[in-house]
């Protein structure tokens, strides 16, 4: 699907406001200008919502997960030599993050995606007969609502309270809409995802493969319920202590019983460029290469600049003063013979002068033979939800009190370990499950969310800092740091509209 989406040239109305306007308010121009006249117009507009995941401002949407998630977790140790990179400040839990370009860009890009979705939804209401086919109209609405829910779920995890926009709004109108509590944001998310579940197909074929499906919506909704159910460590954070593990489990079981997915026997094959859309993938962001502006950037977030100079036909990567180094704690957690290590990590390389360089970075999504025209042009898809994740989330629900047995949990974990070439374990606890998830999804940017959702984040991160931080640059993690600050430019646009999240300057 997005193989098609990303090569479409979108009309100006889909590209939203210019960056200067986005720095003032989280909106984009409606600019319909008579565009929505038939089904093709609406399909192009829906494709424009998906295009939010592509490269904008020199990063793609998945890059946000690398910097805001993985760099925040105990999987990466990146305090930085000079500490000038955004991910260094994030890794160091500084309280001055509100002025970072990354924080501003995340807010703007995500709300831009929401406004693209709202523009489509508004036009579907305004021109109900334009699409022609009622089922197709429902699908377009369901896709737009799925994507709006997806963006809002990210926002509530990152910022806690955020303004709710259910229709397109002008910059002036946006300045009258305050932030809403997380539970109200969740109400919109859940409503949108339930509509998507009821109105999207389980799968697509041909050029539509990769669009949001009802099963993808069930998977994201399961994550929503599980996140809401986590301990409420932050008064405005994403966890509400709602105890909805049974609701999540039901959705996960629907995905499992659909028969659409299975675990791939070879772990490395999940991430091969020639094996995209394999049975492991429930939903992903799709990219293509070839210099058409449809490739991805996120693999560039992982590797070192020095490695790129030797191995790639173009520059890029993390500079020496700010490399995203895999933590020793993570590497040491792997058991001898774990088959996931080799396809996940690059641990050294030969420099231009022939010397061996000690390096610790992810190479799970890199194939030098498949590199595109530049660092923004990787064709590998980004897995948002894998079938193994669905299974392990089911195990987590059971351990949190949902229906099921210890045997069910052990069977799931042992299936994952067996593929990794490891022996079985028994009486798996939540802590054991989290460690298995940490190794299974290393580099897939789930670790921070896992720690927050399960209420382990403060204890785990502070213990890791005490063990790993030889630089002394990483601050102690406090409850306030579970979410990020509101970007400073949003605070400045209208005095009193937003209050800054506690713990930040």
HELIX and SHEET records of a PDB file:
HELIX    1   1 UNK A    2  UNK A    5  1                                   4    
HELIX    2   2 UNK A   12  UNK A   14  5                                   3    
HELIX    3   3 UNK A   19  UNK A   22  1                                   4    
HELIX    4   4 UNK A   39  UNK A   50  1                                  12    
HELIX    5   5 UNK A   51  UNK A   53  5                                   3    
HELIX    6   6 UNK A   61  UNK A   68  1                                   8    
HELIX    7   7 UNK A   70  UNK A   72  5                                   3    
HELIX    8   8 UNK A   86  UNK A   91  1                                   6    
HELIX    9   9 UNK A   97  UNK A   99  5                                   3    
HELIX   10  10 UNK A  101  UNK A  126  1                                  26    
HELIX   11  11 UNK A  134  UNK A  159  1                                  26    
HELIX   12  12 UNK A  171  UNK A  174  1                                   4    
HELIX   13  13 UNK A  182  UNK A  199  1                                  18    
HELIX   14  14 UNK A  206  UNK A  208  5                                   3    
HELIX   15  15 UNK A  214  UNK A  229  1                                  16    
HELIX   16  16 UNK A  245  UNK A  257  1                                  13    
HELIX   17  17 UNK A  267  UNK A  271  5                                   5    
HELIX   18  18 UNK A  273  UNK A  275  5                                   3    
HELIX   19  19 UNK A  298  UNK A  301  5                                   4    
HELIX   20  20 UNK A  305  UNK A  311  1                                   7    
HELIX   21  21 UNK A  320  UNK A  322  5                                   3    
HELIX   22  22 UNK A  328  UNK A  332  1                                   5    
HELIX   23  23 UNK A  340  UNK A  344  1                                   5    
HELIX   24  24 UNK A  368  UNK A  370  5                                   3    
HELIX   25  25 UNK A  387  UNK A  399  1                                  13    
HELIX   26  26 UNK A  406  UNK A  419  1                                  14    
HELIX   27  27 UNK A  430  UNK A  440  1                                  11    
HELIX   28  28 UNK A  447  UNK A  453  1                                   7    
HELIX   29  29 UNK A  457  UNK A  468  1                                  12    
HELIX   30  30 UNK A  479  UNK A  482  5                                   4    
HELIX   31  31 UNK A  488  UNK A  493  1                                   6    
SHEET    1   A 2 UNK A  76  UNK A  77  0                                        
SHEET    2   A 2 UNK A 325  UNK A 326 -1                                        
SHEET    1   B 2 UNK A 162  UNK A 163  0                                        
SHEET    2   B 2 UNK A 179  UNK A 180 -1                                        
SHEET    1   C 2 UNK A 281  UNK A 285  0                                        
SHEET    2   C 2 UNK A 382  UNK A 386 -1                                        
SHEET    1   D 2 UNK A 345  UNK A 350  0                                        
SHEET    2   D 2 UNK A 356  UNK A 362 -1                                        
END                                                                             
